[in-house]
Amino acid sequence: MANRSHLYVLSSDPKTTPRTELVINGLTEFNYNIPYAQFIFTSHNGYVHSSFLFDGKLAIIADYAKGKERLIHLLELLDASGQLKNHEQFHIEVEKTKAFLSLPENQGTHVLLEAGEIFALSANDMPEMEKDCVEWLAAMTRFGKRVDELLNLNINPPDLFSHDWIVNDKDFGILKNASETWEESWGIDWWTNILYYSFNNK
């Protein structure tokens, strides 16, 4: 079985709601990495939490609404640029993403990123895993803020990939690469409520 990152939507914040009262539904999973869709979705007000799936592993909880807003607006900007490889298929996947994330069962207050299997690929013990988790969270938070700055520039979409920020800013390297590698690295064609690991909701 492949090591996967799993993303779930939560009915409320685990900090204030007992586990037995949470409703947890699957959103997506991805093999061997944390794809950019999950990375951006988990970019606002995140914190490290013990894993809901694995003993001795860690997860990340983050705000649902802001993360989804960032992801969709960024995907719409990339789509409007018209400059991605296999652009017609990218447009289809963006529309599928928006439709999937608008379904009632996919609404909530927070997202749960279960990436313990990914952290375990490079971490040999709990201190290393905690360090990796904290570093991922910091990178997600930083990039989320940069996405907000980018969206506020109101760039003409066809000029996106020639804009100084995209050409020269290391934080936007993933956007420079998106024109060629979105099918391998963004995970926007992996949305499903049926994940390898699911939760028994009341």
N, C-alpha and C positions, 0 to 999 in steps of 0.2 A: 504493500500500500504506500502511496506517495505521502510525504509530509505535506500537510496542507495548512493554510491560514483560513479561518472560518469567521464569518461576520454574521452577527445576529442583531435583531432589533429587540429592545427591552421595553416593557410597558411602563417602567418607572426606574428611578435611580436606586441601585443596590445599596447605596449609603443610607437610605432612609426607608427602604422596603425590604422586609424579610424575603429570603430566597423562595420560600413556599408560596408567597403571594405574587411573585413575578411571573409575567407571561413572556416567554422567550421564543421568538420565531426566527428561523433561518432566512438569510438574505442571499449569501453567496459563499463560495469557497474557491480556493485556487491552489495549484500545486507548486510546491518548492519555493515560494516567495510570497511576499505581501504585495499584491498588485496595486497600481496607483489608484484605482477606484476605491479600494479599502483604505489606502493610505490617506486620501483626501477626506473620505467619509469620517475618519477617526481623528480629525485635525482640530477640533474645538473643545476646549475645557476638558481635556482628557486626564485620566488618572490611572495609576497602576492598581490592579485588584487581583486577588487570588483567582486562579482559573476555576471556572464552573465545570470544566471537563476533565481536567487532569490534576491529580494530586501532585503537589510539589512543583507546579508550574504557575506562570503568571499570565494575566490577560490585561487588556486595556479597555476602559469604559470611557465613552465620550458623548458629547451632545449630538443628538440625532438631527434636529432641524437645521442647524447651521452647517453641519457637515454635508448633509444632502444638498442644501442650497449651493454651497461652494462647488460640489461635484457637478451638479447639473448645469450651472452657469458656465463653468469651465468647459464642459463637454460641448455646450451650445456654441461657445466661442470657437473652439477647435473645428466644429462642424461647419460653422459659417465661413471659416477661412477657405474651405474648399481645397486644401492643399495636402490632405493626408493620403497615404497609400490606400488603395482600395476604398476610396472615399464613399462610394455609394453604400458599401456594406457598413462603414463607420456610421453613416447617417441612420441606417436601419437600426444599428445597435444602440445609438443614442435615443432614438424614439422608443425602443423596447425598454431601455433603462428608465426613462421617464414614466412610461406606462406601468412598469412593474413597481416602481417606488411610490406610485400614487394609489396603489391598491389598499383597501382598508386594513387588511391583515399585515401590511408592511409599515404601518405607522407606529410611532412610539416616542418616548422621550429621550432615550439613549441607545447607543449601539455598543455591542460587546465584540471586541476583536480577540478571538482565541487563536493566537499565533504561537503557542508553546511549542508545537512541532517544528516551527520555523526557527525559533530561538534555540531549540535543542540541537540544530544542525551545527551551530558554532559555539555553544556554551556547554561546558563540561560539568558545571555544578550550579547550585542555586545563586551564589553571588554573581557569577558570570551572566546567568540568565537575567537576573534583576538589572544588571548593568546594561545588557542589550535592550531590555524592555524600556528602560528609562531613556536610552539614547534614541530608540525608535520614536517614543512619544515626543521627545524634544524636537526631533526632525519633522514629525507630522505637524506639531504646533507651529513651528517656524514657517513651514511651507504653506500652511493654511493662511497665515497672515499675509504672506507674499502673494498668494492667489487673490486675496481681497484687494491688495494694492494694484495688482495687474488689472483686475476687472474694473476698478475705479478709474483706470486710464482711458476707458472707452476707445480702445484701439479699433480702427477700421479693420474688420476681420481679415480681408485679403492681405493686409500689411502685417499680420501677426508675426510671421516667422522672419521678417526683416526688421522688426522693431528692436531698438538697442537693448531693451531688457532681455529679450529672448536670445539675441545674438551674444551678448556679453555677460549676462548674469548667470553665475554657476547654479543658483537655485532653480533656474528654469531650464536646466539641461534636459530634464525629462520631457519638456515640451518640444525642444529641438529634436529629440529622438522620436517623439510621438508620431511624426509624419511617416516614419518607416516601421516602427515596432509596436504600434498600439495593439495589434492582435496577440502579441506575445507577452505584453507587459501591463496592460491596463485592466484586464479582467471584466470588461463591460459586457461580455457575451457569456458570463457565468452566473447570471442571476437565477436563483431558484429557491423555493422554500424547503426543498428536500435536500438536506445536507447529510454527509456521512454520519455526523453526530447530531441528534435532535434531542429536544427536551420534552418531557411529559408535562404539559400544561394542564391545569385544572379547567 
